[in-house]
């Protein structure tokens, strides 16, 4: 079946939903989301949104914190406009019904948190469930608007690209999409296709991301011929709950912002050896420090101690974290929390310009799927939701300028060809390859890398990729197979990017090149041949 729409938005996080709200005022919108509409990385964001909203803070200070954290690779102009455009975007969220936590003290302004790398309290939050509150408000707003159709349990397979007679890319016409529940493949034809599919944490064995974070948008864009950038910069969140029965539960950076202290199992502190900001150092510093201490001691984890606060404060400020820790027998009011690093955020992605446009006409990207230049080599805490808001607005503003002059392309699109493929009765192949890719990335392409580790990872990934390619075209397409194909593509992009950066900078640390080099003060750009 073929669907026609003005805006095809793939993904239902803060970027996709905020864009849909605005786009619905000028055209029809189709949102494709591969699980329930609220299942997104946004929904799991605990910390909040960094923005200058207090008179004791300034744009210049937020810009400087972002640049320092980005280790020389931030695009200064992007940092400048994202930070300065924050206040109106925050006000939009408030107007749409987002309830940020207010201070109990007069004049009851926003209760601002402080996180790693920030020198001021500037993080707006809704307790420790900020993402969930934003998703709630945006979904309620979307449900009340005309012109928006949401396709739940649908997953993008490939973008549809128009080429000229010489095989050169002209533009994007839409996407092939699998209806997971009914096992049908549909063609979505659109004036504009926007990727807002989130991150790729499931490429790694241990991650704070939900199961949906399989790098779908990045993989689809790369296969279609779009540029991707800075894939080597994977942010490992330093404080993930360590418990044999916990599925990678994130302990928000805001816990350190409220004075949480990192300790070894023997109770001694260690961050003073690594950074002047100690436990409030930027994430890349903290993650490497914890990784180093764990390897030196042989312990499986370190501790995050916030027992100096009262139980009442912790239950009010961190109700979700407090309850989750209690589920596993950890009373954070009297016990330090066992933590270890986990893959959390990808600073690279589909390369976009200042308006979220990719290198392919009519194809845009916003949110974690994109690489804007804001984060550089390391993301400053709570800048990601802000980036998603600012760029979704810029995508809409760019498209709106020429929207009335653009028609949905009438170029013939071939229906998806199943190639007489049959049902696979050998799903163990998918399961084993999925597990092998994630373990390979965790062991060889993690916080600390080396040329040998990266070479070993590339060989294994290429072998698995060939096996998947043969499997993919011989059997019926399924959600699991699409996701496996995507995480393998993204894994290879990460390894290729890491191998090309012969230095250590930000989130990319290699034992063979332990110092930064001015020769690599540039983005890593990959383009499919």
Backbone torsions as a table, in degrees:
resi	resn	phi	psi	omega
1	UNK	NA	143.6	177.7
2	UNK	-110.1	130.8	175.5
3	UNK	-110.8	142.2	176.2
4	UNK	-116.6	137.1	-179.6
5	UNK	-153.9	155.3	176.2
6	UNK	-72.7	-47.1	-179.1
7	UNK	-118.2	120.5	171.1
8	UNK	-105.2	111.0	-178.9
9	UNK	-108.8	117.6	-178.7
10	UNK	-101.0	105.3	-177.0
11	UNK	123.5	146.6	-174.3
12	UNK	-131.5	39.0	172.7
13	UNK	-91.4	-162.4	-175.9
14	UNK	-61.7	-36.5	-179.4
15	UNK	-67.3	-51.6	-177.5
16	UNK	-64.6	-42.8	-176.8
17	UNK	-71.4	-41.5	179.8
18	UNK	-65.9	-35.7	175.3
19	UNK	-66.9	-42.5	-179.2
20	UNK	-59.9	-40.8	-179.9
21	UNK	-57.9	-44.5	-178.6
22	UNK	-75.4	-41.8	-177.1
23	UNK	-64.5	-30.5	-177.4
24	UNK	-64.2	-17.3	179.2
25	UNK	-75.3	-18.1	-177.8
26	UNK	-122.8	-10.6	-178.3
27	UNK	-166.8	-179.3	179.2
28	UNK	-81.8	144.2	-175.5
29	UNK	-129.0	130.7	171.6
30	UNK	-116.7	122.1	176.7
31	UNK	-104.7	121.2	177.9
32	UNK	-104.2	123.2	-179.6
33	UNK	-138.0	135.3	-166.1
34	UNK	-83.8	-8.7	170.3
35	UNK	-128.7	-146.1	174.6
36	UNK	-69.6	155.0	-170.9
37	UNK	-61.8	-24.5	-178.0
38	UNK	-90.0	-4.3	-178.1
39	UNK	-83.0	105.4	-177.9
40	UNK	-158.3	166.2	174.9
41	UNK	-61.9	-34.3	177.8
42	UNK	-55.0	-43.1	-175.3
43	UNK	-61.2	-24.3	-177.5
44	UNK	-98.2	-0.3	-179.0
45	UNK	-70.9	120.1	-177.0
46	UNK	-92.7	-45.1	-167.5
47	UNK	-61.7	-70.6	-179.9
48	UNK	152.0	-155.8	-178.2
49	UNK	-121.8	124.4	177.6
50	UNK	-80.3	127.1	178.5
51	UNK	-162.0	147.4	178.5
52	UNK	-82.6	109.1	-179.3
53	UNK	-130.5	-0.6	-176.8
54	UNK	-117.5	143.6	-175.7
55	UNK	-68.7	-16.0	177.0
56	UNK	-82.7	-6.6	-179.5
57	UNK	-107.7	172.5	177.8
58	UNK	-151.0	156.0	175.3
59	UNK	-57.5	-42.5	-177.2
60	UNK	-59.1	-39.3	-179.9
61	UNK	-71.1	-39.0	177.1
62	UNK	-65.3	-42.1	177.2
63	UNK	-60.0	-46.1	-178.1
64	UNK	-64.0	-42.5	177.9
65	UNK	-61.1	-39.6	179.6
66	UNK	-66.0	-44.7	-179.2
67	UNK	-64.9	-42.5	179.1
68	UNK	-62.3	-45.3	-179.0
69	UNK	-63.9	-36.1	-176.9
70	UNK	-74.6	-2.3	169.8
71	UNK	56.5	39.5	172.8
72	UNK	91.8	-5.4	-176.6
73	UNK	-107.5	-3.6	176.4
74	UNK	-63.9	145.6	171.2
75	UNK	-85.0	111.1	-172.1
76	UNK	-55.4	-41.1	-178.2
77	UNK	-65.8	-36.3	178.4
78	UNK	-67.7	-46.0	178.2
79	UNK	-56.8	-42.9	-177.2
80	UNK	-61.4	-51.1	-175.6
81	UNK	-75.8	-29.7	177.6
82	UNK	-65.5	-46.0	180.0
83	UNK	-64.0	-43.3	-176.2
84	UNK	-74.6	-24.3	178.5
85	UNK	-88.8	3.4	-177.1
86	UNK	-64.6	-49.3	-174.3
87	UNK	-54.1	-47.1	178.5
88	UNK	-66.1	-31.1	177.8
89	UNK	-69.9	-38.0	176.1
90	UNK	-63.9	-42.3	-179.9
91	UNK	-63.1	-35.5	175.9
92	UNK	-60.1	-44.9	178.5
93	UNK	-59.4	-43.8	178.9
94	UNK	-62.0	-43.0	179.0
95	UNK	-63.8	-29.9	179.1
96	UNK	-83.8	-3.0	173.4
97	UNK	109.6	9.3	177.8
98	UNK	-74.6	128.6	-178.8
99	UNK	-103.2	91.4	174.3
100	UNK	-73.8	147.8	-178.9
101	UNK	-65.4	132.7	178.0
102	UNK	-101.9	154.9	175.8
103	UNK	-70.2	143.6	178.1
104	UNK	-77.5	-12.7	-178.8
105	UNK	-94.4	142.8	175.4
106	UNK	-57.7	143.9	4.1
107	UNK	-89.1	26.8	173.2
108	UNK	60.9	43.6	173.5
109	UNK	-76.0	-177.7	180.0
110	UNK	-62.9	141.4	174.4
111	UNK	-81.5	106.8	-173.2
112	UNK	-95.5	131.3	177.0
113	UNK	-95.1	165.1	175.1
114	UNK	-124.0	137.7	-177.8
115	UNK	-131.3	175.1	-175.3
116	UNK	-55.5	131.8	178.4
117	UNK	90.8	-14.9	178.7
118	UNK	-91.3	136.0	176.3
119	UNK	-96.9	-0.4	177.6
120	UNK	-136.1	158.6	173.0
121	UNK	-80.8	109.9	-176.2
122	UNK	-144.2	14.8	-175.9
123	UNK	-99.8	110.6	174.8
124	UNK	-75.0	141.3	-176.7
125	UNK	-149.2	164.9	170.5
126	UNK	-119.0	87.9	-169.5
127	UNK	51.6	-126.9	174.7
128	UNK	-117.0	30.1	178.5
129	UNK	-131.1	44.3	-174.4
130	UNK	-60.8	-46.6	-178.9
131	UNK	-60.0	-42.1	-179.8
132	UNK	-63.8	-39.6	179.1
133	UNK	-66.3	-40.6	178.1
134	UNK	-64.9	-45.8	178.8
135	UNK	-60.5	-41.6	178.6
136	UNK	-57.1	-50.9	-176.8
137	UNK	-64.8	-42.5	-178.4
138	UNK	-67.3	-39.6	178.5
139	UNK	-66.4	-38.4	176.9
140	UNK	-64.0	-39.5	178.3
141	UNK	-65.9	-45.6	179.7
142	UNK	-60.7	-42.3	-178.0
143	UNK	-62.9	-25.2	-177.4
144	UNK	-89.9	-1.5	-174.8
145	UNK	-106.0	145.1	172.9
146	UNK	-77.7	173.0	172.2
147	UNK	75.0	1.0	-179.5
148	UNK	-113.8	124.0	174.4
149	UNK	-114.4	129.6	-179.9
150	UNK	-108.8	125.3	179.6
151	UNK	-107.2	93.0	178.6
152	UNK	-77.5	157.0	179.6
153	UNK	55.0	39.2	173.5
154	UNK	-123.8	138.0	-178.7
155	UNK	-128.9	133.0	176.3
156	UNK	-65.9	137.5	177.7
157	UNK	-99.0	-59.4	179.7
158	UNK	-148.0	151.1	172.1
159	UNK	-75.5	151.3	177.7
160	UNK	-101.3	116.1	-173.7
161	UNK	-114.7	131.8	174.5
162	UNK	-91.0	134.1	179.4
163	UNK	-125.7	158.0	177.3
164	UNK	-87.3	-175.0	-174.6
165	UNK	-66.0	-20.2	177.4
166	UNK	-92.7	4.8	179.0
167	UNK	84.1	9.5	178.7
168	UNK	-82.5	141.2	-177.2
169	UNK	-69.4	131.8	176.1
170	UNK	-99.6	-56.9	179.2
171	UNK	-165.8	179.5	177.7
172	UNK	-100.7	132.8	-177.5
173	UNK	-103.8	-10.5	-177.1
174	UNK	145.4	-143.3	-176.9
175	UNK	-156.8	152.6	167.3
176	UNK	-86.8	134.8	-173.4
177	UNK	-133.0	133.1	177.3
178	UNK	-92.6	125.4	169.7
179	UNK	-82.1	103.9	-170.9
180	UNK	-63.4	-41.9	-175.9
181	UNK	-70.2	-33.5	-175.3
182	UNK	-108.1	0.3	174.5
183	UNK	60.0	35.9	178.2
184	UNK	-114.4	148.5	176.6
185	UNK	-111.0	122.2	-176.7
186	UNK	-110.4	156.4	173.2
187	UNK	-102.5	122.8	174.7
188	UNK	-106.3	113.0	178.3
189	UNK	-99.5	131.6	-174.2
190	UNK	-143.4	151.7	170.1
191	UNK	-62.9	-46.2	-176.4
192	UNK	-134.4	133.9	176.4
193	UNK	-111.9	128.5	-177.5
194	UNK	-122.5	122.0	176.3
195	UNK	-88.4	121.9	173.7
196	UNK	-140.1	50.4	-170.0
197	UNK	-86.4	-0.8	177.4
198	UNK	82.8	-154.2	-168.7
199	UNK	-98.3	-157.1	-171.9
200	UNK	-142.5	32.9	-175.8
201	UNK	-59.4	-27.7	-177.8
202	UNK	-72.7	-2.5	171.1
203	UNK	-65.7	-22.5	-179.1
204	UNK	-106.4	152.5	-176.5
205	UNK	-63.8	-42.4	-178.4
206	UNK	-115.3	121.6	-175.7
207	UNK	-149.8	154.2	173.8
208	UNK	-86.4	-7.8	-174.4
209	UNK	-77.6	153.9	173.3
210	UNK	-70.6	168.4	-175.6
211	UNK	-61.6	-20.7	-177.7
212	UNK	-74.3	-13.5	-171.3
213	UNK	-81.4	73.1	-175.1
214	UNK	-111.4	19.1	173.5
215	UNK	67.8	28.1	-172.9
216	UNK	-59.1	-48.0	-176.8
217	UNK	-64.1	-40.3	178.9
218	UNK	-63.1	-46.1	-179.0
219	UNK	-64.8	-43.8	179.6
220	UNK	-61.8	-44.7	-178.7
221	UNK	-64.5	-42.8	-180.0
222	UNK	-63.4	-45.9	179.4
223	UNK	-61.3	-31.7	-178.3
224	UNK	-76.6	-16.4	179.4
225	UNK	109.9	11.2	177.5
226	UNK	-82.8	154.0	177.0
227	UNK	-75.6	142.2	170.9
228	UNK	-123.2	151.0	-173.8
229	UNK	-135.0	149.5	166.8
230	UNK	54.8	40.8	-177.5
231	UNK	-72.2	-12.2	179.9
232	UNK	-74.7	-15.5	-173.3
233	UNK	-92.6	88.3	179.0
234	UNK	-102.9	121.4	-179.3
235	UNK	-87.9	121.5	174.9
236	UNK	-95.7	118.8	178.3
237	UNK	-69.6	127.5	-173.3
238	UNK	-71.6	-21.3	-171.3
239	UNK	-123.3	81.5	174.0
240	UNK	-106.3	134.8	-178.5
241	UNK	-55.9	126.9	178.1
242	UNK	-101.8	109.7	177.6
243	UNK	-158.6	136.4	-175.4
244	UNK	-60.4	-22.5	-178.2
245	UNK	-104.1	-2.1	-179.3
246	UNK	-92.2	135.0	178.3
247	UNK	-93.3	83.0	172.9
248	UNK	43.3	61.6	179.0
249	UNK	-87.0	127.4	-176.9
250	UNK	-76.9	133.7	169.2
251	UNK	-100.9	109.1	-171.0
252	UNK	-51.6	145.5	174.9
253	UNK	-61.2	-21.1	178.5
254	UNK	-62.4	-22.7	176.7
255	UNK	-64.8	-41.8	174.0
256	UNK	-68.5	-32.8	177.9
257	UNK	-63.6	-27.2	178.1
258	UNK	-94.5	17.4	173.4
259	UNK	103.1	8.2	177.8
260	UNK	-59.9	135.9	-175.5
261	UNK	-113.5	132.9	177.0
262	UNK	-83.9	131.4	-178.7
263	UNK	-135.3	156.2	169.0
264	UNK	-76.5	170.7	-179.3
265	UNK	-61.5	-25.1	178.6
266	UNK	-83.2	0.7	176.2
267	UNK	96.0	-10.5	-178.4
268	UNK	-78.2	149.4	177.3
269	UNK	-85.9	161.6	-177.8
270	UNK	-144.0	-16.4	-174.4
271	UNK	-67.1	-21.0	178.0
272	UNK	-62.7	-19.2	178.6
273	UNK	-77.4	-16.6	-170.0
274	UNK	-113.0	-27.0	-174.6
275	UNK	-160.8	148.0	-179.3
276	UNK	-65.5	-26.8	180.0
277	UNK	-84.4	1.1	177.3
278	UNK	52.0	-125.0	-175.1
279	UNK	-68.0	-11.8	177.5
280	UNK	-100.1	17.7	178.3
281	UNK	-66.0	161.3	176.8
282	UNK	-57.5	157.8	-172.2
283	UNK	-59.8	-40.8	-177.3
284	UNK	-62.6	-38.7	179.3
285	UNK	-65.5	-46.2	-177.3
286	UNK	-66.1	-43.7	-179.2
287	UNK	-62.1	-44.7	179.0
288	UNK	-65.8	-38.3	179.6
289	UNK	-63.3	-46.5	179.7
290	UNK	-63.6	-44.3	179.0
291	UNK	-58.0	-43.5	-179.7
292	UNK	-65.9	-44.2	-179.3
293	UNK	-65.6	-39.2	178.5
294	UNK	-63.4	-43.0	-179.0
295	UNK	-68.0	-36.6	179.9
296	UNK	-70.1	-40.2	-175.4
297	UNK	-86.2	-23.7	-174.4
298	UNK	81.3	1.3	177.2
299	UNK	-75.1	158.8	179.2
300	UNK	-86.9	-16.4	-173.6
301	UNK	-157.3	168.8	169.0
302	UNK	-118.6	-173.9	-174.5
303	UNK	-121.7	145.5	173.1
304	UNK	-116.0	114.6	-170.0
305	UNK	-107.8	115.8	175.6
306	UNK	-128.4	28.1	-176.1
307	UNK	-72.5	-7.4	178.1
308	UNK	-74.1	-13.1	175.6
309	UNK	-90.1	155.8	179.5
310	UNK	-73.3	157.8	176.4
311	UNK	-58.9	-39.5	-178.2
312	UNK	-62.8	-42.4	178.8
313	UNK	-63.0	-46.5	-177.4
314	UNK	-65.1	-40.0	179.8
315	UNK	-68.2	-30.8	179.5
316	UNK	-81.3	-43.6	-175.3
317	UNK	-80.5	-36.3	-176.1
318	UNK	-127.9	58.6	-175.5
319	UNK	-61.6	-38.7	-178.8
320	UNK	-69.1	-47.2	179.8
321	UNK	-65.3	-41.8	179.5
322	UNK	-58.9	-48.7	-178.6
323	UNK	-65.7	-40.9	-178.4
324	UNK	-65.5	-43.3	177.5
325	UNK	-61.4	-40.8	179.8
326	UNK	-61.9	-35.2	176.8
327	UNK	-55.7	-33.7	-177.6
328	UNK	-101.8	19.0	173.9
329	UNK	78.1	19.8	-179.7
330	UNK	-111.8	115.1	176.9
331	UNK	-96.2	98.0	-172.6
332	UNK	-66.5	-9.4	176.3
333	UNK	-76.3	-23.7	-178.3
334	UNK	-129.3	-7.7	-179.0
335	UNK	-126.4	137.4	170.1
336	UNK	-64.5	150.7	-177.6
337	UNK	-91.9	126.1	175.4
338	UNK	-71.6	129.4	-177.2
339	UNK	-139.1	159.2	174.9
340	UNK	-152.2	159.2	-179.7
341	UNK	-69.5	154.4	176.0
342	UNK	-149.7	147.7	177.9
343	UNK	-58.7	133.1	-168.8
344	UNK	-132.3	-45.4	-171.5
345	UNK	-151.0	142.3	177.8
346	UNK	-106.5	119.2	-177.7
347	UNK	-79.2	-18.1	175.6
348	UNK	-92.4	-172.6	179.6
349	UNK	154.6	-156.7	179.5
350	UNK	-69.7	123.1	-177.3
351	UNK	-68.4	129.7	179.9
352	UNK	-132.4	159.5	175.9
353	UNK	-89.8	-166.3	-175.9
354	UNK	-65.4	-15.9	-179.7
355	UNK	-109.1	13.9	178.3
356	UNK	77.8	10.4	-179.7
357	UNK	-82.8	134.4	177.0
358	UNK	-82.2	-174.3	177.8
359	UNK	-78.0	0.8	177.1
360	UNK	-113.8	130.3	-179.6
361	UNK	-59.8	141.9	178.3
362	UNK	68.9	10.2	175.2
363	UNK	-117.9	122.5	-179.4
364	UNK	-121.6	164.2	176.3
365	UNK	-148.8	141.3	176.0
366	UNK	-150.3	152.6	-175.4
367	UNK	93.6	-161.9	-173.5
368	UNK	-63.2	-23.7	179.2
369	UNK	-64.3	-20.9	-172.8
370	UNK	-100.6	161.8	170.4
371	UNK	-119.9	107.5	-174.1
372	UNK	-98.4	-21.6	-172.3
373	UNK	101.0	-4.4	-179.7
374	UNK	-68.1	-45.5	-169.5
375	UNK	-84.8	-22.9	-176.8
376	UNK	60.7	-132.4	-176.9
377	UNK	-90.0	-0.4	-178.9
378	UNK	-168.2	125.2	-177.3
379	UNK	-77.5	132.4	170.4
380	UNK	-72.8	135.1	-176.3
381	UNK	-49.7	137.3	174.3
382	UNK	65.1	16.0	170.9
383	UNK	-85.2	-12.6	-172.3
384	UNK	-73.5	-45.3	178.4
385	UNK	-64.9	-34.7	176.4
386	UNK	-62.8	-47.1	178.6
387	UNK	-57.3	-43.4	-179.7
388	UNK	-60.9	-42.5	179.9
389	UNK	-65.7	-48.0	-177.0
390	UNK	-64.7	-42.9	-177.1
391	UNK	-74.7	-33.9	175.9
392	UNK	-63.3	-36.8	176.7
393	UNK	-66.2	-41.1	-179.6
394	UNK	-69.1	-36.3	174.8
395	UNK	-60.2	-48.3	179.9
396	UNK	-60.9	-45.8	-178.9
397	UNK	-60.6	-42.0	178.9
398	UNK	-63.2	-48.3	-177.5
399	UNK	-66.6	-40.0	-176.2
400	UNK	-59.8	-29.1	-177.5
401	UNK	-64.7	-31.7	-177.6
402	UNK	-119.7	9.6	-171.8
403	UNK	-58.1	-45.7	-174.8
404	UNK	-68.4	-21.8	-178.8
405	UNK	-91.7	-1.1	-176.6
406	UNK	-108.0	134.8	177.4
407	UNK	-110.5	155.8	172.4
408	UNK	-67.6	127.9	-175.7
409	UNK	-58.9	138.7	176.7
410	UNK	-97.0	6.9	178.8
411	UNK	-55.9	128.0	179.6
412	UNK	-57.6	136.3	176.7
413	UNK	-119.6	125.9	178.4
414	UNK	-69.4	135.9	173.3
415	UNK	-61.9	155.9	178.3
416	UNK	-57.9	132.5	-177.6
417	UNK	-98.9	110.6	-179.3
418	UNK	-73.7	-9.4	176.9
419	UNK	52.5	40.2	177.7
420	UNK	51.8	30.9	-178.9
421	UNK	-74.7	151.1	-175.4
422	UNK	-110.1	168.9	175.4
423	UNK	-68.0	137.3	177.1
424	UNK	-86.4	135.3	174.1
425	UNK	-109.2	19.1	-176.2
426	UNK	-126.6	56.2	-176.0
427	UNK	-67.2	-12.6	178.9
428	UNK	-63.2	-26.2	178.0
429	UNK	-63.0	-46.1	179.1
430	UNK	-63.7	-47.1	-178.1
431	UNK	-60.5	-46.0	-178.3
432	UNK	-66.1	-41.9	179.8
433	UNK	-66.5	-40.1	177.0
434	UNK	-56.8	-48.3	-178.0
435	UNK	-67.0	-39.6	-177.3
436	UNK	-67.2	-41.3	178.1
437	UNK	-59.6	-48.1	-175.0
438	UNK	-67.6	-38.8	177.0
439	UNK	-69.0	-39.9	178.7
440	UNK	-60.5	-45.4	-179.6
441	UNK	-66.1	-39.5	-179.4
442	UNK	-65.9	-41.7	-175.1
443	UNK	-78.4	-34.5	-170.2
444	UNK	-114.6	-17.2	-174.6
445	UNK	-129.9	41.0	-175.2
446	UNK	-94.7	-140.3	-176.3
447	UNK	-66.7	-39.2	178.8
448	UNK	-117.7	127.9	-174.2
449	UNK	-123.3	169.8	172.9
450	UNK	-153.9	163.4	179.0
451	UNK	-58.5	-42.5	-178.4
452	UNK	-64.7	-42.4	179.0
453	UNK	-62.7	-42.2	-178.4
454	UNK	-68.1	-39.2	177.5
455	UNK	-63.3	-43.0	178.7
456	UNK	-62.3	-43.0	179.5
457	UNK	-63.3	-43.8	-178.0
458	UNK	-62.4	-42.9	179.2
459	UNK	-59.5	-45.9	-177.7
460	UNK	-66.6	-42.8	-178.0
461	UNK	-64.4	-41.0	179.9
462	UNK	-65.3	-36.1	176.6
463	UNK	-64.5	-46.0	180.0
464	UNK	-65.3	-38.7	-179.4
465	UNK	-61.4	-40.5	178.2
466	UNK	-65.1	-41.9	178.7
467	UNK	-62.9	-42.2	179.1
468	UNK	-64.7	-40.5	-179.2
469	UNK	-59.4	-45.2	179.1
470	UNK	-65.9	-41.9	-180.0
471	UNK	-65.4	-40.6	-173.4
472	UNK	-60.5	-42.6	-175.3
473	UNK	-89.9	-5.3	179.2
474	UNK	-97.6	-18.8	-175.8
475	UNK	-126.9	164.6	-179.7
476	UNK	-62.4	140.3	-178.9
477	UNK	-72.5	131.7	177.0
478	UNK	-128.2	166.2	177.2
479	UNK	-58.4	-45.6	-177.9
480	UNK	-61.8	-39.7	-179.3
481	UNK	-69.6	-40.1	176.8
482	UNK	-61.0	-46.3	-178.4
483	UNK	-65.9	-39.3	177.3
484	UNK	-62.3	-44.8	177.5
485	UNK	-58.2	-41.0	-177.0
486	UNK	-71.9	-43.8	-178.5
487	UNK	-67.8	-29.6	177.5
488	UNK	-68.9	-42.0	176.6
489	UNK	-61.0	-47.4	-178.7
490	UNK	-65.9	-40.5	178.1
491	UNK	-57.9	-44.7	-179.6
492	UNK	-65.2	-38.9	178.3
493	UNK	-62.9	-40.0	178.4
494	UNK	-63.0	-45.6	-178.5
495	UNK	-65.3	-45.7	-180.0
496	UNK	-60.1	-42.4	179.8
497	UNK	-65.9	-42.8	-179.5
498	UNK	-64.1	-38.6	-179.7
499	UNK	-67.1	-29.0	-176.5
500	UNK	-82.4	-16.2	-178.8
501	UNK	-96.9	99.0	-175.8
502	UNK	-89.9	60.0	178.4
503	UNK	-164.7	173.9	170.0
504	UNK	-113.9	127.7	-179.2
505	UNK	-155.5	129.3	176.4
506	UNK	57.0	-121.5	-175.3
507	UNK	-81.7	-8.2	179.7
508	UNK	-102.5	108.4	178.2
509	UNK	-122.2	123.4	177.7
510	UNK	-124.7	134.4	-178.6
511	UNK	-64.2	-25.4	-178.0
512	UNK	-77.9	-24.0	179.6
513	UNK	-136.9	74.9	-169.2
514	UNK	-74.3	-8.9	-178.2
515	UNK	-113.2	154.2	174.6
516	UNK	-72.2	154.8	179.8
517	UNK	-133.2	133.1	178.9
518	UNK	-61.3	-21.0	178.9
519	UNK	-65.8	-17.8	-178.1
520	UNK	-113.3	25.5	174.1
521	UNK	-80.3	62.7	-177.2
522	UNK	-159.1	160.6	178.0
523	UNK	-74.8	148.7	170.4
524	UNK	-89.6	122.4	-176.9
525	UNK	-120.2	128.7	177.5
526	UNK	-118.4	140.7	178.9
527	UNK	-140.4	130.3	-178.6
528	UNK	-64.2	132.5	-179.7
529	UNK	-75.8	NA	NA
